[in-house]
């Protein structure tokens, strides 16, 4: 990306002892003021249950203040060592909802709402997930850049698409996330491929290639990776939507008021048709082109991984360091019993979308998911699959009682959080905690 500054943020920034109180108390105060209590991104943890009225902002703020005071007292006693300060900060950030609990192991939902005493920074690995961060909105960019540097330096973050259509903002966002997490994974979304329409110097396929190249330059992973120490495989899956994914009958035109039906037709899928530009070889008809794109992006998941993308581990590191895999190798790892987490931007199952009668734009169903993606996820059978695109918080197991856990953790737009917060809120806050490794 030809960007200045460090490409990795693996080392924590030392805290000057004279500013210890500010370093520990400031995040909680800012979070309580900015996010407006436990009903948004702030999570007070177990204090919510004891207060019996944590839905009120004042109580949530008071609870954060109590936690902050307690942690500051502990931090003053532990001020002699940087290690203890980092431990206290990790506890605070967990209470604040940064990396909150949405379920620990994909197979077992943890009951603890905070980081345990044994979960010190630098020990064990956790996997977090988020989608649709849309940092074109300044509020979203500020929230992500406000994530603390330190508590996540042993963890991985999965970003399920829709970062920004602007190249500079995309690179700035990914640099900020890379500085805070040991590993960052990414798959492009439809908004990432906007180029401004036809006649631009770069079409959307070329933009897709640029995104993957930029990720390589920044140390962001876009291919399957195995973590031998944890027995974990993370599999990013490329995809695109197409109308054939929609199997639900359309709502009859007569069921809508005339003005509403006219608006539905006018705005349906307009954004991608204006923002994206595709080679003519893919077809002029929208439905034909989108199905060709769905097959094209799915086939790219089978392409061999470029060996030069990341340096191979040395002889002494083999067997312990992260290992880039092909899709078939990831499938083999799952068959050996290793835990597999996959993620995509688009939906891999129609059941993951609300019924059309509940949607403001029912046409979303024709631009939501992919049948090739569905078949690939069914073949992989991951323990958990993270997706995005529809901006609905979601946590569902399919098939029920032992299948894959499907989860969406969208940041979305500030307006969505003001107008329909209940459909955006995921228990535990953002980024959502997906998985805990041994010792984490």
C-alpha positions in Angstrom: 0.0 0.0 0.0 3.1 2.2 0.2 2.0 3.5 3.6 4.2 4.9 6.2 4.4 3.6 9.7 4.7 0.2 11.3 3.0 -2.8 9.7 2.6 -4.7 12.9 1.5 -3.8 16.4 2.6 -6.9 18.3 4.4 -5.1 21.1 2.5 -3.2 23.8 3.2 0.5 24.4 4.9 1.1 27.7 2.9 3.1 30.2 4.7 5.9 32.0 4.2 5.4 35.7 3.2 9.0 36.3 0.2 8.6 34.0 -1.0 5.3 35.3 -4.3 6.6 36.7 -5.2 8.3 33.4 -4.3 5.3 31.3 -6.6 3.1 33.3 -9.5 5.4 34.0 -9.9 7.3 30.8 -11.2 4.5 28.6 -14.1 3.7 30.9 -15.1 7.3 31.2 -14.9 7.9 27.5 -16.8 4.7 26.7 -19.6 5.5 29.2 -20.0 9.0 27.8 -19.8 8.0 24.1 -21.8 4.8 23.9 -24.5 5.7 26.4 -24.5 2.8 28.8 -24.8 -1.0 28.6 -27.5 -1.1 26.0 -25.0 -0.1 23.3 -21.4 -1.2 23.0 -20.6 -0.7 26.6 -20.9 -3.8 28.7 -20.7 -3.7 32.4 -20.5 -7.5 32.7 -21.7 -9.3 35.8 -22.5 -5.9 37.5 -25.5 -5.7 35.2 -27.0 -8.8 36.8 -26.5 -7.5 40.4 -27.9 -4.0 39.7 -31.3 -5.3 38.5 -31.7 -2.0 36.5 -28.6 -1.8 34.3 -30.7 -0.8 31.3 -30.7 2.8 32.7 -27.7 4.7 31.5 -27.1 6.3 34.9 -26.8 2.9 36.6 -24.5 1.6 33.8 -22.3 4.7 34.2 -22.2 4.3 37.9 -21.3 0.6 37.6 -18.4 1.4 35.2 -17.2 4.0 37.7 -17.3 1.5 40.5 -15.3 -1.0 38.4 -12.8 1.7 37.4 -12.3 2.8 41.0 -11.6 -0.8 42.0 -9.2 -1.4 39.2 -7.4 1.9 39.8 -6.9 0.9 43.5 -5.5 -2.5 42.4 -3.3 -0.8 39.8 -1.7 1.5 42.4 -0.8 -1.5 44.4 0.6 -3.2 41.3 2.4 -0.1 39.9 5.8 -1.7 40.4 5.4 -4.0 37.4 4.2 -3.3 33.9 2.9 -6.9 33.8 0.3 -6.2 36.5 -0.8 -3.0 34.9 -1.5 -4.8 31.7 -3.5 -7.4 33.6 -5.7 -4.7 35.2 -6.2 -3.0 31.8 -7.4 -6.3 30.3 -10.0 -6.7 33.0 -11.2 -3.1 32.5 -11.5 -3.4 28.8 -13.5 -6.6 29.1 -16.0 -4.9 31.5 -16.2 -2.0 29.1 -17.5 -4.2 26.3 -14.4 -4.1 24.2 -14.1 -7.7 23.3 -17.0 -8.7 25.4 -18.5 -12.2 25.7 -20.8 -13.5 23.0 -19.8 -17.1 23.5 -16.4 -18.5 24.2 -15.8 -21.8 22.5 -17.9 -22.4 19.4 -19.3 -25.5 21.1 -19.6 -24.2 24.6 -21.0 -20.8 25.6 -18.9 -19.5 28.5 -20.8 -18.1 31.5 -18.2 -15.7 32.6 -18.6 -12.1 31.4 -15.1 -10.9 32.1 -11.5 -11.9 31.7 -10.4 -14.3 34.3 -7.4 -13.8 36.5 -5.5 -16.4 34.5 -6.2 -14.6 31.2 -3.2 -12.3 31.3 -2.2 -10.4 28.2 0.2 -12.5 26.1 -1.0 -15.9 27.3 -3.4 -17.9 25.1 -5.3 -16.8 22.0 -8.8 -15.6 21.4 -10.7 -15.0 18.2 -12.9 -12.0 17.8 -15.2 -11.1 14.9 -16.9 -8.1 13.4 -18.6 -7.2 10.1 -19.8 -4.1 8.1 -17.6 -1.6 10.0 -18.2 1.1 7.3 -15.4 3.4 8.4 -16.5 6.0 5.8 -18.6 7.2 8.8 -16.2 9.1 11.1 -18.0 7.8 14.2 -17.2 4.2 13.2 -13.6 4.9 12.4 -13.2 6.7 15.7 -14.6 3.7 17.6 -12.2 1.3 16.0 -9.2 3.5 16.4 -10.3 3.9 20.0 -9.8 0.2 20.7 -6.9 -0.1 23.2 -3.5 -1.2 22.2 -2.4 -4.0 24.5 -5.3 -6.3 25.5 -5.5 -8.0 22.1 -1.9 -8.6 21.2 -2.3 -12.4 21.4 -5.6 -12.5 19.6 -7.0 -12.7 16.1 -9.7 -10.5 14.5 -12.0 -11.6 11.6 -13.3 -8.7 9.5 -16.2 -9.9 7.4 -16.2 -7.3 4.7 -17.5 -3.8 4.0 -14.7 -1.7 5.5 -14.7 1.3 3.0 -15.0 2.0 -0.7 -12.2 4.6 -0.3 -8.7 3.2 -0.6 -7.1 5.6 1.8 -9.7 5.0 4.5 -9.6 1.2 3.9 -5.8 1.2 4.4 -6.0 3.4 7.5 -8.7 1.2 9.1 -6.8 -2.0 8.5 -3.5 -0.5 9.8 -5.4 0.5 13.0 -6.7 -3.0 13.5 -3.4 -4.6 12.6 -1.7 -2.5 15.3 -4.1 -3.9 18.0 -4.4 -7.6 17.1 -1.7 -10.3 16.6 -3.6 -11.5 13.5 -6.2 -9.8 11.3 -8.2 -11.7 8.7 -10.3 -10.1 5.9 -12.7 -10.9 3.1 -14.0 -8.1 0.8 -17.7 -7.0 0.8 -19.7 -5.4 -1.9 -19.0 -1.9 -0.6 -15.3 -2.5 -0.7 -15.5 -3.2 -4.4 -17.2 0.1 -5.3 -15.2 2.1 -7.8 -17.6 4.9 -8.7 -19.3 3.3 -11.6 -18.5 2.8 -15.3 -15.7 4.8 -17.0 -13.4 4.7 -14.0 -9.7 3.7 -14.4 -10.2 0.6 -12.2 -13.1 -1.9 -12.5 -14.4 -3.9 -9.5 -12.3 -7.0 -10.2 -9.2 -4.9 -10.4 -10.3 -3.3 -7.1 -10.6 -6.7 -5.6 -7.1 -7.6 -6.6 -5.9 -4.3 -5.1 -7.6 -5.0 -1.8 -5.9 -8.4 -1.5 -2.5 -6.9 -2.5 -3.0 -4.1 0.1 -3.8 -6.7 2.8 -0.5 -8.6 2.0 1.4 -5.3 2.3 -0.2 -4.6 5.7 0.2 -8.2 7.1 -3.6 -8.9 6.8 -4.4 -12.5 6.1 -6.9 -13.4 3.3 -6.2 -17.2 3.0 -6.8 -20.1 5.4 -4.4 -20.3 8.3 -3.7 -23.1 10.8 -2.6 -22.3 14.3 -0.9 -25.6 15.4 -0.6 -24.7 19.1 -4.3 -24.0 19.4 -5.5 -26.8 17.0 -7.4 -24.0 15.2 -7.9 -23.3 11.5 -9.4 -20.0 10.3 -10.8 -20.0 6.7 -11.8 -16.8 4.9 -14.3 -17.5 2.1 -14.7 -15.2 -1.0 -18.3 -14.9 -2.3 -20.8 -12.8 -4.1 -24.6 -12.7 -4.0 -27.1 -13.7 -6.7 -30.9 -13.8 -7.0 -31.2 -17.6 -7.2 -30.3 -17.7 -3.5 -33.7 -16.3 -2.7 -36.2 -19.2 -2.4 -38.9 -17.3 -0.5 -42.0 -16.2 -2.5 -42.1 -12.5 -3.3 -44.6 -10.3 -1.5 -47.5 -9.5 -4.0 -47.4 -5.9 -5.3 -51.0 -5.4 -4.1 -49.8 -6.0 -0.5 -47.8 -2.7 -0.6 -49.1 0.8 -0.8 -48.4 2.2 -4.3 -45.8 4.7 -3.3 -44.0 2.2 -1.2 -43.9 -0.4 -4.0 -42.5 2.3 -6.4 -39.8 3.1 -3.9 -38.9 -0.5 -3.5 -38.4 -1.0 -7.2 -36.4 2.2 -7.5 -33.9 1.6 -4.8 -33.6 -2.2 -5.0 -29.9 -3.1 -5.5 -29.2 0.4 -6.8 -26.0 0.9 -4.8 -24.0 -1.9 -6.3 -25.3 -1.2 -9.8 -24.0 2.4 -9.5 -20.9 1.8 -7.4 -19.5 -1.3 -9.1 -18.1 -1.7 -12.6 -17.6 -5.2 -14.1 -16.0 -6.5 -17.3 -18.5 -6.9 -20.1 -17.5 -10.6 -20.4 -19.5 -11.3 -17.3 -22.7 -10.3 -19.0 -24.9 -7.2 -19.2 -27.9 -8.7 -17.6 -27.7 -8.1 -13.8 -29.0 -11.5 -12.7 -26.8 -13.4 -15.2 -23.7 -11.3 -14.2 -24.3 -11.8 -10.4 -24.5 -15.5 -10.8 -21.3 -15.6 -12.8 -19.6 -13.5 -10.1 -20.8 -15.9 -7.4 -19.2 -18.8 -9.3 -16.1 -16.8 -10.0 -15.4 -15.7 -6.4 -16.2 -19.2 -5.1 -13.8 -20.8 -7.5 -11.1 -18.4 -6.3 -11.3 -20.2 -2.9 -9.7 -23.2 -4.5 -6.8 -21.4 -6.1 -3.4 -22.2 -4.6 -2.0 -19.8 -2.0 0.9 -17.7 -3.1 4.0 -18.8 -1.2 5.4 -15.3 -1.1 2.4 -13.8 0.7 3.9 -14.6 4.1 7.3 -15.8 5.1 7.5 -19.5 5.8 8.4 -20.5 9.3 12.0 -21.4 10.1 13.0 -25.0 10.9 12.9 -24.3 14.6 9.4 -22.7 14.3 7.8 -25.4 12.2 4.9 -27.0 14.1 4.2 -24.0 16.3 3.9 -20.9 14.0 0.8 -20.1 11.9 0.7 -22.1 8.7 -1.0 -20.9 5.5 -3.2 -23.6 4.0 -5.3 -24.3 0.9 -9.0 -25.0 1.2 -8.5 -28.7 0.8 -5.8 -28.7 3.6 -8.2 -26.8 5.8 -10.9 -29.4 5.1 -8.4 -32.2 6.0 -7.6 -30.4 9.2 -11.3 -30.4 10.2 -11.6 -34.1 9.3 -8.7 -34.7 11.7 -10.7 -33.1 14.5 -9.2 -29.6 14.6 -11.5 -26.7 15.2 -12.4 -24.7 12.1 -13.8 -21.2 12.0 -14.8 -19.8 8.6 -16.2 -16.4 7.6 -17.6 -14.6 4.6 -19.3 -11.4 3.8 -22.5 -12.8 2.3 -24.9 -15.2 3.8 -24.3 -19.0 3.4 -27.9 -20.0 4.4 -31.3 -18.5 3.5 -32.5 -19.0 7.1 -30.0 -16.3 8.3 -32.2 -13.5 6.8 -35.5 -12.3 8.3 -38.6 -13.0 6.3 -39.4 -10.5 3.6 -42.5 -9.2 5.4 -40.2 -8.0 8.2 -37.7 -6.2 5.8 -37.8 -2.5 4.9 -36.5 -3.6 1.5 -37.7 -7.1 0.7 -35.5 -7.2 -2.4 -32.5 -7.7 0.0 -33.2 -11.4 -0.2 -32.1 -11.4 -3.8 -28.8 -9.7 -3.0 -27.9 -11.4 0.3 -26.3 -14.8 -0.2 -24.7 -17.4 -2.5 -25.6 -21.0 -3.3 -21.9 -21.9 -4.1 -21.0 -20.4 -0.7 -23.7 -22.5 0.9 -22.4 -25.7 -0.6 -18.8 -24.8 0.4 -19.7 -24.2 4.0 -21.8 -27.4 4.2 -18.8 -29.3 2.9 -16.4 -27.6 5.3 -18.7 -28.0 8.3 -17.0 -25.4 10.5 -17.7 -25.2 14.2 -18.6 -21.5 13.7 -19.2 -19.3 10.6 -19.1 -15.5 10.8 -21.0 -13.5 8.1 -22.1 -9.9 7.5 -23.8 -7.8 4.8 -27.4 -7.6 6.2 -26.7 -5.6 9.3 -28.7 -7.8 11.6 -27.1 -9.2 14.8 -27.5 -12.9 14.6 -26.6 -16.1 16.5 -28.1 -19.3 15.3 -27.1 -23.0 15.1 -28.0 -24.8 11.8 -29.1 -27.5 11.9 -30.3 -27.1 15.5 -28.7 -29.3 18.1 -25.2 -29.9 16.8 -24.7 -28.1 13.6 -22.6 -25.0 12.6 -23.0 -21.9 14.7 -23.7 -18.9 12.5 -23.0 -15.5 13.9 -23.2 -11.9 12.6 -21.7 -9.0 14.6 -22.3 -5.8 12.5 -21.1 -2.4 13.4 -23.3 -0.9 10.6 -24.2 2.8 10.4 -24.7 5.3 13.3 -28.3 5.8 12.1 -29.1 2.1 12.4 -28.0 2.2 16.0 -30.2 5.1 16.7 -33.3 3.8 14.9 -33.2 0.0 15.4 -30.6 -0.7 18.1 -32.3 -3.9 19.3 -31.7 -5.6 15.9 -28.1 -4.5 15.9 -27.1 -5.4 19.4 -25.2 -8.6 20.0 -24.8 -9.8 23.6 -21.3 -9.1 24.7 -20.5 -6.0 22.5 -18.2 -5.6 19.6 -15.9 -7.0 18.5 -17.6 -10.3 19.4 -15.7 -13.0 21.1 -15.9 -16.1 19.0 -13.4 -18.6 20.5 -11.0 -19.0 23.4 -7.9 -21.1 23.1 -6.2 -23.0 25.9 -5.0 -20.7 28.6 -7.0 -17.7 27.3 
